[in-house]
């Protein structure tokens, strides 16, 4: 997550501002929770009441700040950086500050998506390594058979087998006591490889 934010703050001085001779801006803003940040900007410097004056006075102001984020972020990796700052003297004794910041950190939404994908990958790996097959009824498996020819014979139960390393169509045919012709009715043989789902009809006895 990367978001640019702008702040405007008007600061009233106790006297007239003739000239700002030095100025600096720092920030101490932190994540309150996954969707909110708070803290302050610290504005310090020196100024003269008139341009002709030789006397400079110090000033220091804290500018409380709250940032409400539109998405959840990781509080441990989210930070604020000041990217631009300028000011104007208005009404003789007021300083109008313009602050631009960049809020940057890890989006928890993206992390959650990655976790879901990782879980799916782990599940897929488990299926390949530990789960060889799953039995489904013809009704449950109907979306798999959209390419069947009209009138083609179907069976009441099917096995969806996940091809593993070093296995072949021939070994699967032998394992389930079926024929290549029957397997070809429900699968594109030329596209089958490791990890492919092979639909095998089981004849009801």
C-alpha positions as CSV (number, residue, x, y, z in Angstrom):
1,X,0.0,0.0,0.0
2,X,1.3,3.4,-1.0
3,X,-0.8,6.6,-0.5
4,X,0.0,10.3,-0.8
5,X,-1.7,12.5,1.8
6,X,-1.9,16.3,2.1
7,X,-2.3,18.4,5.3
8,X,-3.0,22.1,5.8
9,X,-2.5,23.8,9.1
10,X,-2.6,27.4,10.2
11,X,-0.5,28.4,13.2
12,X,-1.0,31.7,15.0
13,X,2.1,33.3,16.4
14,X,2.0,35.6,19.5
15,X,3.5,38.5,17.5
16,X,3.8,39.7,14.0
17,X,5.9,37.6,11.6
18,X,8.3,39.8,9.7
19,X,10.6,37.0,8.4
20,X,11.1,33.3,9.0
21,X,14.9,32.9,9.3
22,X,14.9,29.1,9.9
23,X,12.4,26.4,9.8
24,X,12.2,22.6,10.0
25,X,9.5,19.9,10.2
26,X,9.7,16.5,11.7
27,X,7.0,13.9,12.2
28,X,6.2,11.3,14.9
29,X,3.3,9.4,13.5
30,X,2.6,5.8,14.2
31,X,-0.1,3.1,13.6
32,X,-2.7,3.1,16.3
33,X,-4.3,0.0,14.8
34,X,-4.6,-1.7,11.4
35,X,-6.7,1.2,9.9
36,X,-5.7,4.3,11.8
37,X,-2.5,6.3,12.4
38,X,-2.0,9.2,14.9
39,X,0.8,11.3,16.2
40,X,2.1,14.8,15.5
41,X,4.2,17.0,13.3
42,X,6.8,19.1,15.1
43,X,7.5,22.5,13.5
44,X,10.5,24.4,14.9
45,X,12.5,27.4,13.8
46,X,13.4,31.1,14.3
47,X,11.7,34.3,13.1
48,X,12.0,38.1,13.3
49,X,9.1,40.3,14.1
50,X,10.2,42.7,11.4
51,X,12.5,42.2,8.5
52,X,14.8,45.0,9.7
53,X,15.0,43.5,13.2
54,X,18.2,41.9,14.4
55,X,16.5,39.9,17.1
56,X,15.5,36.4,16.3
57,X,13.0,34.4,18.4
58,X,12.6,30.7,18.5
59,X,9.3,29.0,17.9
60,X,8.1,25.4,18.3
61,X,4.7,24.0,17.6
62,X,3.2,20.5,17.8
63,X,0.6,19.7,15.1
64,X,-1.6,16.8,16.2
65,X,-2.5,14.5,13.3
66,X,-4.8,11.6,12.7
67,X,-4.8,9.5,9.5
68,X,-7.7,7.2,8.7
69,X,-6.7,4.6,6.1
70,X,-9.1,3.1,3.6
71,X,-7.6,-0.4,3.9
72,X,-6.1,-2.5,6.6
73,X,-2.3,-2.4,6.9
74,X,0.4,-4.2,8.9
75,X,1.2,-1.7,11.8
76,X,4.8,-3.1,12.0
77,X,5.8,-2.2,8.5
78,X,3.7,1.0,7.8
79,X,5.4,4.4,8.1
80,X,5.0,8.0,7.1
81,X,7.5,10.1,5.2
82,X,7.4,13.8,4.6
83,X,7.9,14.4,0.8
84,X,7.1,18.1,0.6
85,X,6.6,21.1,2.9
86,X,6.1,24.8,2.3
87,X,4.5,27.7,4.1
88,X,3.1,31.2,3.7
89,X,2.7,34.1,6.2
90,X,-0.9,35.3,6.3
91,X,-2.6,38.0,8.3
92,X,0.9,39.2,9.6
93,X,1.0,36.8,12.5
94,X,-0.2,33.5,11.1
95,X,1.8,30.8,9.3
96,X,-0.1,28.6,6.9
97,X,1.7,25.2,6.5
98,X,1.3,22.8,3.6
99,X,2.5,19.3,4.3
100,X,2.6,16.4,1.8
101,X,3.3,12.9,3.1
102,X,3.7,9.4,1.8
103,X,2.1,6.6,3.8
104,X,3.7,3.3,2.8
105,X,3.3,-0.3,4.2
106,X,2.2,-3.8,3.6
107,X,-1.5,-4.2,2.9
108,X,-3.1,-6.9,5.0
109,X,-5.6,-7.5,2.2
110,X,-2.8,-8.5,-0.2
111,X,-1.2,-10.7,2.5
112,X,-4.5,-12.4,3.1
113,X,-4.8,-13.1,-0.6
114,X,-1.3,-14.5,-0.6
115,X,-2.2,-16.7,2.4
116,X,-5.3,-18.0,0.6
117,X,-3.2,-18.8,-2.5
118,X,-0.6,-20.5,-0.4
119,X,-3.2,-22.6,1.3
120,X,-4.6,-23.5,-2.0
121,X,-1.1,-24.5,-3.3
122,X,-0.5,-26.5,-0.1
123,X,-3.9,-28.3,-0.6
124,X,-3.0,-29.0,-4.2
125,X,0.3,-30.4,-3.1
126,X,-1.4,-32.6,-0.5
127,X,-3.8,-33.8,-3.1
128,X,-1.0,-34.9,-5.4
129,X,1.1,-36.5,-2.7
130,X,-1.5,-38.1,-0.4
131,X,-4.9,-38.1,-2.1
132,X,-4.9,-40.2,-5.2
133,X,-8.6,-40.1,-6.0
134,X,-12.1,-38.9,-5.1
135,X,-15.4,-40.6,-6.1
136,X,-18.2,-38.5,-7.4
137,X,-21.7,-39.2,-8.7
138,X,-22.7,-38.5,-12.3
139,X,-24.7,-35.5,-11.2
140,X,-21.8,-34.0,-9.2
141,X,-19.4,-34.6,-12.1
142,X,-21.7,-33.3,-14.9
143,X,-19.7,-30.1,-15.5
144,X,-16.8,-32.3,-16.4
145,X,-18.6,-34.0,-19.2
146,X,-19.7,-31.0,-21.4
147,X,-17.7,-32.4,-24.3
148,X,-19.3,-35.8,-24.4
149,X,-21.1,-36.8,-27.6
150,X,-24.8,-37.1,-27.5
151,X,-26.0,-40.6,-26.7
152,X,-22.6,-41.6,-25.2
153,X,-22.9,-44.1,-22.4
154,X,-22.3,-42.9,-18.9
155,X,-21.9,-44.6,-15.6
156,X,-23.3,-44.0,-12.1
157,X,-20.0,-43.4,-10.4
158,X,-16.7,-41.9,-11.5
159,X,-13.3,-41.6,-10.0
160,X,-11.3,-38.4,-10.5
161,X,-7.7,-39.5,-10.3
162,X,-4.8,-37.2,-9.9
163,X,-1.8,-38.2,-12.0
164,X,1.4,-38.5,-10.0
165,X,5.0,-38.6,-10.9
166,X,6.1,-41.7,-13.0
167,X,2.5,-42.7,-13.7
168,X,1.1,-43.3,-17.1
169,X,-2.3,-43.7,-18.7
170,X,-1.5,-47.4,-19.1
171,X,-0.8,-47.9,-15.4
172,X,-4.0,-46.1,-14.5
173,X,-6.0,-48.3,-16.9
174,X,-4.5,-51.4,-15.4
175,X,-5.1,-50.2,-11.9
176,X,-8.9,-49.7,-12.5
177,X,-9.3,-52.6,-14.9
178,X,-10.7,-50.4,-17.6
179,X,-9.7,-49.7,-21.2
180,X,-8.1,-46.8,-23.1
181,X,-11.3,-46.4,-25.1
182,X,-13.4,-45.8,-22.0
183,X,-10.9,-43.3,-20.6
184,X,-10.8,-41.5,-23.9
185,X,-14.6,-40.9,-23.7
186,X,-14.1,-38.5,-20.7
187,X,-10.6,-37.2,-21.1
188,X,-8.3,-35.6,-23.6
189,X,-5.5,-38.1,-23.5
190,X,-2.9,-35.9,-25.2
191,X,-3.3,-33.2,-22.4
192,X,-2.8,-35.5,-19.4
193,X,0.3,-35.1,-17.4
194,X,1.5,-34.9,-13.8
195,X,-1.2,-33.2,-11.7
196,X,-3.9,-33.7,-14.3
197,X,-7.3,-35.0,-13.2
198,X,-8.3,-38.2,-15.0
199,X,-11.9,-39.1,-15.1
200,X,-12.4,-42.9,-14.8
201,X,-15.9,-44.4,-15.1
202,X,-16.7,-47.3,-12.7
203,X,-19.1,-49.9,-13.9
204,X,-21.9,-50.5,-11.3
205,X,-22.2,-54.2,-10.6
